[in-house]
Amino acid sequence: MPRRSDLIRRIVDVGRTRARGETSDVQSRDRTDAASLVKRIDHLEAVVEGLQDAVYRQTKRHDERLAELLDASKRSVA
């Protein structure tokens, strides 16, 4: 856990940085980082949607195969 004096020093450093006008660089980096994160999230959403579609298609094939097997077993018993 950070000591109180370390926290105070960090707060003072942030204040000094803002006083020097360096926040625009930080804000620019934050915007770039945020844009990068949004792009990654969009990609992950597309991957998840693709996975959901694949699972759905496989489930349908599996259900159809089970129905065929049940139908075939009913015919062989009759």
N, C-alpha and C positions, 0 to 999 in steps of 0.2 A: 504494500500500500504506500503510495507516495506520501512523503512528509509534507507537513503544512508549508514549510519554507520553500519546498520545491514547487508546490502549487502556486504560491504567491509569486515566485520568480517567473513562472510560465505566464501568469496573468499579466504581469508587468511587461514581459517581452512582447506579448500580443498587443498591448497598448502602445508600445514604442513602434512596433511594426506599422500599426495603423497611422500613427502620427507621422511617419515618414512617407506615407502614401503607397506602401507596398501592397495594399489590399487588392488593388486592381489585378496584380499578378496572381494573387491567391484566388481571387474570384474567377479569373480567366481559367486557371487550372481546375478549379472546382467545376466550372461549366464544361470543360473538356472531359473531366472525369465522369460527370453526370451523363454527358452525351454518350460516352463509351459504355457506361453501365446500361443505358437505355437500349443501345444497339445489341449488347450481349443478352439482355432480357428478351428482346424481340426474337433473337435467334433461338434462345432456349424455348420460348413459347412455340415457335414453329416446330422444333424438334419434338416437343411434348405432343403437339397436335398430330404429327406424323406417327408417333408411337401409338397414340390412341386409335388412329385410323387402322393401323396394322393389327392391333389387338382386336378391334372390332371385326375386321375381315377374317382373321384367324378363328375367332369365336363362331362366326357364321358358318365357316367351312366345317368346323368341328361339330356344330349342331346338325348341319345337313348330313354329315357322315354318320352320326349317331342315329338320326332318323332313318337313314337307309339301312343301317344294321338292324334296327328294331323292326322295320318293315320286312326285311328278309327273314328274320327269325320267326316272325308271325306267320309268314307264308310257309316256312318249312315245317312248322308245328301243325298247321291246318291240313 
